[in-house]
Amino acid sequence: MDRFGLIGKNISYSFSKTYFKNKFQNETLLNAYYENFDIQNIQEFPKILKSNPDLKGLNVTIPYKEAIIPFLDSLNKEAQEIGAVNTIKICKNGKLKGYNTDWYGFKKTLEPLLKPHHQKALILGTGGASKAIAFALKKLDIAYTFVSRNSSDTHPITYTSLSESDIQNHLIVINCTPLGTHPNIDDCPKIPYQALNNKHILYDLIYNPEQTKFLQLGKAKKATTINGLQMLIFQANKAWEIWNS
């Protein structure tokens, strides 16, 4: 049996298990199985490997995309530069190699929406997912600024300091926070939504619910909106390629 899985915290909602279960059925991969490993602390990770010696690959989600790195033997070039991992290949010699396929999924889904005026982006959040988004934007030659809860030298803009002018000058706004995820569907990042217009793209990495409050508020201002589902499909298929290469 080829076994795969997802490492995360409170991940019963996760897309990955359902996606891969359906993939295995549709492609008649009778020898493949995918399961969730819901852990409260990253220190539990080695126990998972010990208890499941037939694992071939793992996905990694919130909040462990950065915390997983010290447990790995090596990182590929993109994961090294991003500083976050969402895919682990367990090699035949037992070594663990980390990859990041989030940036690939994001780039593939944002690219078709871009117009010449999409020169600058705001990234809401500063966790592991936001690092992959920044990497993809760099590949697309789009300037980006992080928005965080607390001001620092590297992240000077906070939600409280974010102005209407900032929104008007950044025509792509990407939510990399968990705000608005089911069941907390009335939550959304606190930004000046009144400054949005029909030239904006609002991208939410959340896919459950399909239309978050963040996206609803953007749509009300005629912005182009997209959730994270297609990004997840692209990143999952890329992970499958890695595990089977």
N, C-alpha and C positions, 0 to 999 in steps of 0.2 A: 504493500500500500504506500503510495506517495502522499505524504501528509503536509499540509500547509496550514497557516493560521494567521491570526491577528493579535498583536500585543497592544493593550490599551487599558484604560480605566473607565468603568461604567459604559461598556460598548455594546450592550444588548441591542441598541438601535442600529448598529453598524451596517453599512451597505455591503461591505466586503464578503461576509459569509454568504448572504443571499446571492450576490453576484456570481461568486465562484461555484456555489452549489448548482445554480442554473446553468452555468458554463459547462460544468462537468456532465450534467444530464444531457444538455443539447449536443455536446460533442462525443457522447457515449464514452466518457473517460471513467470507466468503472473502477479503475485502480487509484483514483484520486479522491482525497477528502480534505475539507477545510473546516477549521473550528476557531472559535474565539478563546483567547487566553486573557481573561479579565483579571488584572492584578492591581492591588492597591499601592504597591511600591515596586520600583524598578529592581530592587535587590532580589525580588522573587524570580527574575528572569532566568538565572542559571538553573533553577529547579525545573523550569519548563523544559529546557534542553535535556536535562538528565532524565526526566520522566518520559520524554518523547524522542527516543533515539532515531526514529524514522522520519523526522521532520526534514523537508528539503528546502523550505523557504517560509519567510514570515513577512507580513506587513506590520508597520508600526504606526500607531495613531496617537492622538492627544492623550496624556501629556508627556509622552516618552520619546519624541522624535530627536531631541538633543541628548536626553539622559541615557539613551541606549548606547551612545557612541563608545564610552569606555569599555563596554563589554565585547566590542567587535575587534577582530584581528586586523582588518584593513577597510579602507573606504575607496570607492572609485573617485575619479577626478571631480565630478560634479558634486557629489556628497561632501567631499573634502572642502570644496570652495563654499558650499552653502552652509555647512555646519549643522546639518540636520539629515536624518535618515528616515525613510518610510518603507524601505524594502531591504530585506536581508536574504542573501543567498547562503545556504549552508552547503559548503563544498564537500566533495567526496572525502577529503582528508579531515573533515570536521571543522575546518576553519570558517569563520563567519565574516562575510564581506558585505559592507553597507553601501546602499545606493539611494539616490533620491529620484523618484519618478514624478513627484508632485509638480516640479517646475515644467516638465515635459507636457503633462496633462493641461496645465494652465495655459501655456504658450499656444498649444494646438487649438484651444477653444477661444482664446482672446483674439488671436490673429485675424480670423475672418471678420471680426467686428470693427477693426481699426480703420480710421479715416485720417487724412493728413493732419487734422487739428488735435489728434490724440497724442500729444507730446509729453504730458506730465501726468503722474499718478500719485494718489494718496493711498498708502497701505495702512489700514486700521488694524493695529495689533503688532506685537513684536516677538511672537513665539516662533516655534519651529516652522510652521506653515508659511509665515510671512517671509522667512528667509528664502524659501524656494520661490516665492512670488517675486521677490526682489531680483533674484538670479535670472528669472525668465524675462522680466522687464528690461534688465541690462542687455540680454540677448536681442531684444526687440528695439534697442536704442531709445527706450522711454525713460525719462528722468523720473525718479520716485522720491517720496518723502514719507517717513514713518510717522504715524500718530500714535502716541502712547498715553497711558494714564499719568505717568510721572515724567517730568522734564529731565533730560540729561544732555551731556555734550553731544552724544550721537543721535539722540531723539529729542530735539528741542521743542517740537510741536506737541501739545497735549490736547485732549478733547475740550478742555476749558479755554484754551488759547486759540483754538481753530476758528477762523473767521469766515464770513461769507466770501470775502475776497480770496481766501485760500481755496475754497470750493470752486469758485469761478475760474481760478487759474490752473486747476487740476481737473481735467475732463474725464479722468478715469478714477473711480473710487472703489477700492477692493476691501471687503470685510473679511479679515483673517481671524476674527475673534469668534468665540462660541455664542455670542449674544444673539438670541432669536432662535436657537436650536429647540426643537420639540423636547419637552412640553412647554418651555418658556417662550411661547410664540409671540408674546406682546413686547418682548425686549428687543432693543436695537441699539447700535452705537449712537451716542449723542453727538450728532453733527448738525450744522445748519442746513437742513434739507431744503429750506425755502430758496437757497441759492442755486439749486440744481436746475438744469434746463434740458432741452432736447438734444444737446450736443454731448451730454454726459453718457458714459457707460458705468453702470453700477454692477459690480461682480461680487456675489456672495459665495464663499466657499461652502456654506451650509447648503444641504440639499433636502433636509427634512425639518420644517415644511418646505414644499416646493417654492412657495412665494413667502419669503420672510417679510417681517415688518419693514426692514431695510429696503428690500426690493419693491414692496408696495408703495413706500413713500417716494422712491425714485420714479416708479411708473406713473404716479400721480403728477409728476413734473415732466412727463414725456421722455424721460431718460431711457436709453436701451438697457435692459436688465438681463442678467444671466445668473443661474445658480450653479452649484458645484458638481452636479450629477455627471455631465459629459466629461468634465475634468477627471472625475473619479474613474470613469470607464477607460479613458486613455491611460491613466496611471496604472490601473489594474492590469490592463493588457500588456503594458510595458514590463510590469513586474513578472507576469507570466513568461514573457520572453526571456527575462534574466534568469529565472529559476530553471528554465529548460535549455539554456545555452551551454 
